[in-house]
Amino acid sequence: MALAFACSGVASAQDAPAQPLASVDELPPGQEVSDTVIELAGWVVASKDNQGYPFAIMDKAAAQVLVFGGDGRLRGATPALFGSGIGDHTAPGVAGLALREIPGRDRTTPAGRYVGGFGPSIDAGRVLWVDYDSAVSIHPTATGVPAERRVERLASPSPEDNRVTHGCINLSPSFYEQVIAPTFERGGVFYILPETESLAEALPEFANSRATAEPGDGKRARASH
């Protein structure tokens, strides 16, 4: 199972016993978790890059979010909606624009490592900011624009239709309340994998550790639910 594999990868990085399965698993049956995500989780804990804070890894290509506690234990995994624009950049001044004013090409979820936490917003109350400067946050799926079919897209087993937001990360309300809100109450670290940039550009320290490590066997773990 992918989640069991992810946990054991983190545990081996700490030379600790295998961790239990995540308590909240919303990934579609049979959906894979990439080697890169598993390696990144292990590296974060082994290198203490999260400095003891909880962390999340976001894979735009697979439309997945995996959440870990500060101890490296997997708290949950879920499908997610990401920015409709393909790319890893943040357009200058985008945080000051109304949603409808953001050009389609700039409705991106930027890649990289971010330190964030809960804070106020102008129009949505208290939100979990991933990166305040680029106005990217995590919040429950909204239903305000029926034509966007966000709830249906999130429920779809394929990641192909999960690109619809203005850049924020949308999750199911149940996962947000059960996992996100309590895990990141005091903030955390967020890692967003790139889709057009290289790992060296988006996550240079992780990429460097990967380049100097022995190559793996290339296998991918498969979830079964």
N, C-alpha and C positions, 0 to 999 in steps of 0.2 A: 504494500500500500504506500502511496506517495507520502502521506502524512507521517506514517511510521518511519519511512526512510528519511524524511526531513528531520524528524526528531532525533533519530539515531545518528545522523550526520552531525548535528549540533552537539550531541552528547559525546561523541568521539573526540570532538575538538577540545572538550573539557576533561577528557579522560574520566567521564562520569558514567554511571549505569544508563542503559537505554531509557529514554523518556517515554511516558505513556502517550497514547494517541491524543490528538486535540479533542477538547470537550465539545467544540462547535465546528462541525465540518459541513459546509454548504456547497462544496464543489460538486459539479455534475458527475454522475457515475461514469467511471472510466476516464475521466480527464487527467491528463498528465501534469506533473510538476517538473519543470526543467532542471537539469543538472546545475545550471547556473544559479538558480534560486537556492538550491540545496547547498551548493558550495559557498555562496554568499552568506547564508545563515551560519554555517560552520565557521567561516572566517570572522564574522562579526563577533561571535562569542569567544573564539580562540584569541583574537587580537584585542579583545575588550574595546572594540571601536565604539560600542554603544555606551561605554562608561557606566554600565550597570542599569541603564534605563531600558524600558521596554522598546521594542522596535518592530517595524513592519517592512516587508519587502513587497514591492508592487511590480508585477510583470505585465506591462501593457499588451504585449503580443499575445499572451494567453488570457488576458483580462482577469487576472488573479491578484488577490491580496492575502498574504500570510502574516499573521500577527504572533509575536513572541514576547514573553515576559522578560524582565530584566535578568532573570536567571537562565534564559535561553530556552525555556520550555515553550513549546508551541501552544498558543492559546486558541487558535482557530484559523480556518482558511475559507475563503469565500470568493465567488465571482464578483466583478466590479465593473462599473462603467467609467470610461476615461474620456479625455478630450477628443472631439471629433477630428481635429486637425492632426495629421501625421507629422511627427517631429518631436524634438527634445528641447527646443529653445523656448525662451520666454521673450515675447516681443516687448521692446521698450515702452513703458507707459501703460501697459495693458491693465495694470491694477487700478488705474484711474478711470477706466472706461466702463460704461454701462454694458451689461451682457450683450444687448442687441447691437452695440457698436463695435464689438470685437470681430474683426475680419475672420472668415472661415479658416484661413491658413494659420491664424494665430490662436486658434482655440485648442491649444496643445496642453498636454500634461508634461511639464518639464522633467528631464531625467537628472539624477544626481543624488547626493546625500543631503538631507535637510534635518534640522533640529526644530521641532515645533511643539505646539501645545494648544490648549483651549484658550480662547480669548474672544472679545466682542467683535462683531461685524456691523456694518452700517445697516444692512437690510435683512439679516437672517438671525439676529440674536447671537447667542454664544455658539461658536463653531470650533472645530478642531483644525487649527491651521497647520498645514504641512510646510508651506512657505508663505509667510505674510506678504513679502515684497512682491511676489507674483500673483497674490490673491488666490492661491490654490489651497483648498481645504478638503477634508473628508466629511461627508454628511449623508444622511439617509436618502434614498431615492425619492425624488420629488415627482408628483403627478400633475403639476400645474399646467403642463403643455401636453394635452392628450396625443397630439400628432407625433410627438417624439417617442411614445410607447416605451418609456424608460422601464417600467415594471416588467413589461413583456420581454424587453431586450435582456434584462438582468436574469430573467427566468430561463431564457433560451440556453440550451446545452452547448451552443457554439459561441466562441469568442468573436466571431466575425462581425456581429451586430452590436458590439458593446462600446462602440466609439460614437458618442452622441453629446457629451457634455461640453461646456465652454472651457474646460480645463480641470475642473474639480473631479474628485473621485467619489462616486456614488456607490453605496452598499445597501443591502437590504436593511430595513429598520430593525429587524430582529437581531442581526449580527452587530449592528451599530450599538444597540442597547446592551446586548449580552457580553460583547467582547471589546469593542472599540472604546466606549465611554469609560468603563472601569479600568481598562488597561492603561489608557493614556491620561488619566485624571491629572497626573502631575507632569505631563509632557513625555516626549520620547524622540526617537530617531527614525527617520523615514528614508528608505532606499528605493529609488525608482529606476528600474533598468531601462537603458536606452533602446530606441528602435532605429534611429538613423545615425546617431553618433556611435563611436566605438566605446567599449568599456573603459579604455584608457582615458577618454575625454570625460566621461560621466562619473566614473568611480575609479580614479587613478590608483589609489592605494590597494584596493581589491584587485584590480587588473594586474598590478605589479606582483602581488603575492601569487596570483594565478600563473603568471609567466615564469616564475621561478620554481613553482611546484612541479612535481612529477605529473605527467599527463594521466588522466583517468581512463576508464575503459569505455567512456562514451555512452554508457547505458542511460536510459531514462526510466524514472520510477513511474509506475502507473497506479492511479488511485482505484480502489474498488469499494463500493458502498452498497 
